[in-house]
Amino acid sequence: MKPGTLYLIPVSLGASEKEGDTLAHIIPAQVKEITAGLAYFIAENAKSARAHLKEVAKTRELNRPIQQIRIAELNVRTGKESLPALLEPILAGEDGGLISEAGVPAVADPGADLVEMAHRAGIPVKPLVGPSSILLALMGSGLNGQSFAFNGYLPTNPTDRAKQIRAMENRSRQDRQTQIFIETPYRNQALLEALCDNCRGDTRVCVATDLTLPTESIETLSASQWKKRIAGKNMPDIQKKPSIFLLLAA
């Protein structure tokens, strides 16, 4: 039997207070059409996935009522031994959609292992167009977009974190490469302070927060300029908000 297709479905990067089609400026119409036509999803969080489907349903009739749409969860707690079962409906010929908690699936996301398994099983994989906070931050930063590296989360231990910041700065200086990384939102302020303490004063640091939302903010300053702002109690409003951090050493 010919397998179905695994669609990698992007979602919004956060809630919006706009009325009507809140996805209109974020998710292309074709992506919403494909999403509305599916009856099986693999999602990082079923509740968030249902909320996204409700937004899609405002302008696109869903294949069936949300209560009848099957949503299987795949997150950091899902063991690799559970992945084959998630692909069984698709191997049986049904199309399915992979949805991340926010943004695009399989990038800084546990869905990458499922996509690898899909390829091994001969399942067609179709990535769809949508917002990637990592690329949006790079685009808006003014830093080097020709050579860049995504480093994921930095260590939570202050000593280890400082060591990695200095290592990234050295790599950035040597290769002229933008370094991109993220943090758990409630540690954003501590990370910015650590960057100021461990980077050279002329290293440029960008903080991109609430991308695609009305509260979006993208600021690029030197580490010394950030340090002055922090000392002057002029810290940007980033605490507990989804943020991407970037640096480029001089």
C-alpha positions in Angstrom: 0.0 0.0 0.0 1.2 3.5 -0.9 1.9 5.5 2.3 0.4 8.9 2.9 2.3 12.2 3.2 3.7 13.6 6.4 3.1 17.4 6.2 5.3 19.6 8.4 2.8 22.3 9.5 3.9 25.7 10.8 1.8 27.5 13.3 1.8 31.0 14.8 4.5 32.0 17.3 2.1 33.2 19.9 -1.4 34.4 20.7 -2.8 37.5 19.1 -5.6 39.7 20.2 -6.7 40.5 16.6 -10.3 39.8 15.6 -11.2 37.5 12.8 -8.5 35.6 10.9 -5.6 36.0 13.3 -3.4 33.8 11.1 -3.9 35.9 7.9 -0.5 37.7 8.1 1.4 34.6 9.4 0.2 31.4 7.7 -0.3 31.2 3.9 -3.7 30.2 2.6 -2.4 27.0 1.0 -1.1 25.8 4.4 -4.4 26.5 6.0 -6.2 24.5 3.3 -3.9 21.5 3.7 -4.3 21.7 7.5 -8.1 21.8 7.3 -8.1 18.7 5.1 -6.2 16.5 7.5 -7.8 14.2 10.1 -4.6 13.0 11.8 -2.0 15.1 13.6 1.1 14.5 15.6 1.7 17.4 17.9 4.0 18.5 20.6 1.0 19.5 22.7 -2.5 18.4 21.8 -4.2 21.4 23.5 -2.2 23.9 21.6 -2.8 21.9 18.4 -6.6 22.1 18.9 -6.3 25.8 19.6 -4.5 26.2 16.3 -7.1 24.1 14.4 -9.8 26.3 15.9 -8.1 29.4 14.4 -7.8 27.6 11.0 -11.5 26.7 11.3 -12.5 30.4 11.4 -11.8 30.7 7.7 -11.5 27.1 6.5 -13.9 24.3 7.1 -12.2 21.4 8.7 -12.3 17.9 7.3 -14.4 16.9 10.4 -15.3 18.3 13.8 -12.3 19.0 16.0 -13.6 16.4 18.5 -13.2 13.7 15.8 -9.7 14.7 14.7 -7.0 12.4 16.1 -4.0 14.1 17.7 -1.1 12.0 19.0 1.5 13.7 21.2 5.2 13.8 20.4 7.4 15.8 22.9 10.6 15.6 24.8 9.1 12.8 27.0 8.4 10.6 24.0 10.8 7.7 23.7 12.1 6.7 20.3 10.4 3.3 20.7 7.1 5.1 20.5 7.8 6.8 17.2 6.8 3.9 14.8 3.3 3.8 16.2 2.9 7.5 15.4 3.6 6.8 11.7 1.3 3.7 11.4 -1.7 5.7 10.1 0.5 7.4 7.5 2.1 4.1 6.5 -1.4 2.8 6.1 -2.1 5.5 3.5 -3.5 8.4 5.5 -2.0 11.8 5.3 -0.8 13.3 8.6 0.4 16.6 9.9 3.3 17.3 12.3 2.7 20.4 14.5 5.3 21.9 16.8 4.4 23.8 20.0 5.3 27.0 18.1 6.8 27.9 14.8 8.1 25.3 12.4 8.3 21.5 13.2 11.6 19.6 13.4 13.8 22.8 14.0 14.8 22.9 17.6 12.0 20.5 18.1 11.6 16.8 19.0 9.8 16.2 15.7 13.2 15.9 13.9 13.5 12.2 14.9 10.0 11.4 13.5 10.9 13.1 10.2 14.1 11.0 10.0 12.1 7.8 10.7 9.6 8.8 8.0 12.3 9.1 5.4 13.6 5.7 6.4 10.1 4.2 6.0 9.7 5.7 2.5 7.0 8.2 3.6 7.0 11.4 1.6 7.8 14.5 3.7 6.4 17.8 2.8 7.6 20.9 4.7 5.2 23.9 4.4 5.9 27.6 4.5 5.5 29.4 7.8 7.2 31.5 10.5 10.6 30.4 11.9 11.5 32.5 14.9 15.2 31.6 14.3 15.3 32.9 10.7 13.0 35.9 11.4 15.4 37.0 14.2 18.4 36.5 11.9 16.7 38.5 9.1 15.9 41.4 11.5 19.2 41.4 13.4 21.5 43.1 10.9 24.1 40.4 11.7 25.8 38.1 9.2 23.2 36.1 7.4 25.7 34.3 5.1 27.2 32.2 7.9 25.4 31.4 11.1 24.9 28.6 13.6 22.0 27.7 15.9 23.2 26.5 19.3 19.9 25.7 21.0 19.8 26.3 24.8 22.8 27.3 26.7 23.8 25.6 30.0 21.8 26.8 33.1 24.9 26.6 35.3 26.4 30.1 35.4 30.0 28.9 35.0 29.2 26.5 32.2 27.1 29.2 30.5 29.8 31.8 30.7 32.3 29.2 29.2 29.9 28.5 26.2 29.3 32.2 25.6 33.0 32.9 25.3 33.4 29.8 23.1 30.6 31.1 20.8 32.1 34.5 20.7 35.5 33.1 19.8 34.0 31.0 17.0 32.0 34.0 15.8 35.2 36.1 15.6 37.3 33.5 13.9 34.7 32.5 11.3 32.7 35.7 11.1 29.7 33.6 11.9 26.5 34.8 13.7 25.7 32.6 16.7 22.0 32.1 17.5 20.6 30.6 20.7 17.5 30.5 22.9 16.6 30.4 26.6 13.7 29.4 28.7 11.7 32.7 28.8 11.9 33.2 32.6 15.8 33.2 32.3 15.9 35.7 29.5 17.1 38.6 31.7 19.8 36.5 33.3 21.1 35.4 29.9 21.3 39.0 28.6 23.2 40.0 31.7 25.6 37.0 31.2 26.2 38.0 27.6 27.1 41.5 28.7 29.5 40.1 31.4 31.3 37.6 29.1 31.4 39.2 25.7 33.8 41.9 24.6 32.3 45.4 24.5 32.3 45.6 20.7 30.5 42.3 20.2 27.0 42.9 18.7 24.2 41.3 20.5 20.6 41.1 19.2 17.5 40.2 21.2 14.4 39.4 19.2 11.2 39.0 21.3 7.5 38.2 20.5 8.2 37.8 16.8 5.1 38.3 14.5 3.1 39.6 17.5 1.9 43.2 18.1 4.5 43.4 20.9 7.4 42.4 18.6 10.8 43.9 19.5 14.1 43.4 17.7 17.1 45.3 19.1 20.8 45.0 18.1 23.4 46.8 20.3 27.0 46.2 21.3 27.5 44.3 24.5 28.8 47.6 26.1 25.7 49.4 25.1 23.5 46.7 26.5 25.5 46.8 29.7 24.8 50.6 30.0 21.1 50.1 29.5 21.0 47.4 32.2 23.0 49.6 34.6 20.5 52.4 33.9 17.5 50.2 34.7 16.5 50.3 31.0 16.3 46.6 30.5 14.0 45.6 27.5 10.8 43.8 28.4 11.9 40.3 27.6 11.3 38.4 30.8 8.9 35.5 30.4 8.5 36.3 26.7 9.7 34.0 23.8 13.0 35.4 22.7 15.9 34.6 20.3 19.4 35.8 21.1 22.2 36.4 18.5 25.7 37.6 18.7 28.4 38.5 16.2 31.9 39.3 17.3 33.9 42.2 15.8 
